[in-house]
Amino acid sequence: TVFVGSDIVELSSETAGSTIYYTMGNNPDDPTKSSTEYDPDNGIEVTSSTTIKAIAYVGDVASAVSTASYTGVQPLSTMDAIYDASATTGTYYVTMNNWVVSGVSGNQAFVTAETKGFIIYNSSHGLAVGNVLSGTVRAALTRYKGAAEFTDLTSSTSGLTIATGGSVEPQAVTINALGGVNTGAVILVNNVTYDGTNLIDANNNAIIS
């Protein structure tokens, strides 16, 4: 069983009146009556990968030992962690906390948290500018042209909740600093004009084409 962050494991026995004992760890011993007694009111909290072995007793009569393994996954929860992980293409768990869709262009949606962000590339992403994303999701991540990019994340992805009305405060940057701006950031550029092809600075130089 795979869980994200933490989980509560519940044990039960088909035999009425039985008491359950358990051990847990990387390679736990078989449980006996001397092991920890299971508390059905609270269950067993697991916060990292572990194995649980359990046994049920009625008087001195014991059941067979049952064994189950639990694999803990810590989700990516910052833009830096997402970017670092994107160097290795794979499927990751991600926890979003009021991250804003700051731009949409065709198959691409740009998601921003503070001054950093990532791209969602999917023809069916279903997102709009101002959407606010929260929740823990499982999605495919890669790095494309230097940016972190999710390729199967959409508005209907399990675990994702979407609110509206989000906005991102633009960060003012110079033209020379544009190359260091993180993908997904919202920027403010002053004193430029657009001639239909290029951005032109105050000295009539084409700065972006």
C-alpha positions as CSV (number, residue, x, y, z in Angstrom):
1,T,0.0,0.0,0.0
2,V,1.3,3.4,-1.0
3,F,0.4,6.5,1.2
4,V,1.2,10.1,0.9
5,G,2.6,12.0,4.0
6,S,0.9,9.9,6.7
7,D,-1.9,7.4,7.1
8,I,-3.9,5.5,9.7
9,V,-3.9,1.7,9.4
10,E,-6.9,-0.1,10.8
11,L,-6.8,-3.8,11.8
12,S,-9.7,-6.2,12.2
13,S,-10.4,-9.8,13.0
14,E,-13.2,-12.0,11.8
15,T,-13.3,-13.7,15.2
16,A,-15.6,-12.0,17.7
17,G,-14.0,-11.3,21.0
18,S,-10.4,-11.5,19.8
19,T,-7.6,-9.1,20.8
20,I,-5.1,-8.0,18.1
21,Y,-1.4,-7.6,18.8
22,Y,1.1,-6.2,16.3
23,T,4.7,-5.3,15.5
24,M,6.0,-2.9,13.0
25,G,9.3,-1.8,11.4
26,N,11.6,-2.5,8.5
27,N,11.7,-6.2,9.4
28,P,9.6,-6.8,12.5
29,D,9.5,-10.0,14.5
30,D,6.3,-12.0,14.5
31,P,3.9,-10.6,17.1
32,T,2.9,-12.4,20.3
33,K,0.8,-11.5,23.3
34,S,3.8,-9.5,24.6
35,S,3.6,-7.2,21.5
36,T,1.7,-3.9,21.3
37,E,-2.0,-4.3,21.7
38,Y,-4.0,-2.8,18.8
39,D,-6.3,0.1,19.8
40,P,-9.3,0.1,17.5
41,D,-10.3,3.6,18.5
42,N,-7.1,5.2,17.2
43,G,-5.6,2.7,14.6
44,I,-1.9,2.8,13.8
45,E,-0.4,6.0,12.5
46,V,2.3,5.4,9.8
47,T,4.5,8.3,8.7
48,S,7.2,6.5,6.7
49,S,7.6,3.2,4.9
50,T,7.1,0.2,7.3
51,T,5.8,-3.3,7.6
52,I,3.1,-4.3,10.1
53,K,2.6,-7.9,11.3
54,A,-0.5,-8.7,13.3
55,I,-2.0,-11.6,15.2
56,A,-5.4,-12.1,16.9
57,Y,-5.8,-14.0,20.1
58,V,-8.9,-15.5,21.8
59,G,-7.6,-16.6,25.1
60,D,-4.4,-18.5,24.3
61,V,-5.6,-19.5,20.8
62,A,-3.8,-17.5,18.1
63,S,-4.6,-16.8,14.5
64,A,-2.0,-17.0,11.7
65,V,0.2,-13.9,11.4
66,S,-0.9,-11.4,8.8
67,T,1.7,-9.1,7.2
68,A,1.3,-5.9,5.2
69,S,3.8,-3.4,3.9
70,Y,3.2,0.3,3.6
71,T,5.3,2.6,1.4
72,G,5.4,6.3,2.4
73,V,5.8,9.0,-0.3
74,Q,6.7,12.6,0.6
75,P,5.1,14.8,-2.0
76,L,6.9,17.7,-3.8
77,S,5.5,20.8,-2.2
78,T,7.7,23.7,-3.4
79,M,8.6,25.0,-6.9
80,D,12.3,24.4,-6.2
81,A,11.5,20.7,-5.4
82,I,9.5,20.3,-8.5
83,Y,12.2,21.8,-10.7
84,D,14.9,19.6,-9.1
85,A,12.7,16.5,-9.6
86,S,12.0,17.3,-13.2
87,A,15.6,16.5,-14.1
88,T,14.4,12.8,-13.9
89,T,11.3,12.2,-15.9
90,G,8.8,10.2,-13.9
91,T,5.5,10.2,-11.9
92,Y,5.5,12.2,-8.7
93,Y,3.1,13.2,-6.0
94,V,2.7,17.0,-5.7
95,T,1.0,19.1,-3.0
96,M,-0.2,22.5,-4.2
97,N,-1.2,25.2,-1.8
98,N,-3.2,28.0,-3.5
99,W,-1.0,28.1,-6.6
100,V,-2.3,30.3,-9.3
101,V,-2.7,29.7,-13.1
102,S,-1.1,32.9,-14.3
103,G,-1.3,32.3,-18.0
104,V,-2.8,30.0,-20.6
105,S,-1.7,29.6,-24.2
106,G,-3.3,26.8,-26.2
107,N,-2.1,23.5,-24.7
108,Q,0.0,25.2,-22.1
109,A,-1.0,26.5,-18.7
110,F,1.5,28.4,-16.5
111,V,1.2,27.9,-12.8
112,T,2.9,30.3,-10.4
113,A,3.7,30.4,-6.7
114,E,5.2,33.7,-5.7
115,T,8.0,34.3,-8.3
116,K,8.4,30.7,-9.6
117,G,6.4,28.3,-11.6
118,F,6.0,25.4,-13.9
119,I,4.2,24.5,-17.1
120,I,1.2,22.1,-17.6
121,Y,1.2,20.8,-21.2
122,N,-1.9,19.0,-22.1
123,S,-4.5,19.7,-24.8
124,S,-7.3,19.0,-22.3
125,H,-5.8,20.8,-19.3
126,G,-9.2,22.6,-18.8
127,L,-7.6,25.5,-16.8
128,A,-8.1,29.2,-17.0
129,V,-6.2,32.2,-15.9
130,G,-7.0,33.0,-12.2
131,N,-7.7,29.4,-11.3
132,V,-6.3,28.6,-7.8
133,L,-4.9,25.0,-7.4
134,S,-4.7,23.1,-4.2
135,G,-4.5,19.5,-3.1
136,T,-2.2,16.5,-3.6
137,V,-2.1,14.9,-7.0
138,R,-0.1,12.2,-8.8
139,A,1.2,13.4,-12.2
140,A,3.9,12.9,-14.8
141,L,6.8,15.4,-14.7
142,T,9.6,16.1,-17.1
143,R,11.9,19.0,-17.9
144,Y,11.4,20.7,-21.3
145,K,13.7,23.4,-22.6
146,G,14.8,24.2,-19.1
147,A,11.4,24.3,-17.5
148,A,9.5,21.8,-15.2
149,E,6.5,20.5,-17.1
150,F,3.6,18.3,-16.2
151,T,2.2,16.4,-19.1
152,D,-0.9,14.6,-17.7
153,L,-2.2,17.1,-15.2
154,T,-5.7,18.5,-15.9
155,S,-8.5,20.2,-14.2
156,S,-10.1,16.7,-13.5
157,T,-7.0,15.1,-12.0
158,S,-7.9,13.2,-8.8
159,G,-7.0,15.1,-5.7
160,L,-7.0,18.6,-7.3
161,T,-9.3,21.3,-6.1
162,I,-9.8,24.5,-8.1
163,A,-11.0,27.9,-6.9
164,T,-11.2,31.1,-8.9
165,G,-10.2,34.7,-8.5
166,G,-6.5,34.1,-8.1
167,S,-3.9,36.7,-9.2
168,V,-0.2,37.1,-9.2
169,E,1.6,40.4,-8.4
170,P,4.1,41.0,-11.3
171,Q,7.7,41.3,-10.4
172,A,9.6,44.2,-12.0
173,V,12.7,43.1,-13.9
174,T,15.1,44.7,-16.3
175,I,15.5,43.4,-19.9
176,N,18.9,42.1,-19.1
177,A,17.5,40.0,-16.2
178,L,14.8,38.3,-18.3
179,G,17.0,35.3,-19.0
180,G,17.1,34.5,-15.3
181,V,13.4,34.7,-14.7
182,N,11.8,31.4,-13.7
183,T,9.2,29.9,-16.1
184,G,5.7,30.7,-14.9
185,A,6.7,34.0,-13.3
186,V,4.6,37.1,-14.0
187,I,6.8,40.0,-14.9
188,L,6.4,43.7,-15.4
189,V,8.4,45.4,-18.1
190,N,8.3,49.2,-18.4
191,N,9.1,51.7,-21.1
192,V,8.8,49.3,-24.1
193,T,6.6,49.3,-27.1
194,Y,5.5,46.6,-29.5
195,D,5.6,47.2,-33.2
196,G,3.8,44.0,-34.2
197,T,6.9,42.0,-34.4
198,N,9.4,43.2,-31.8
199,L,9.5,44.7,-28.4
200,I,11.3,48.1,-28.7
201,D,13.1,49.9,-25.9
202,A,13.3,53.7,-25.3
203,N,16.4,53.9,-27.6
204,N,14.4,52.2,-30.5
205,N,16.4,49.0,-30.2
206,A,14.6,45.7,-30.7
207,I,15.1,43.9,-27.4
208,I,12.9,40.8,-28.0
209,S,11.8,39.5,-31.3
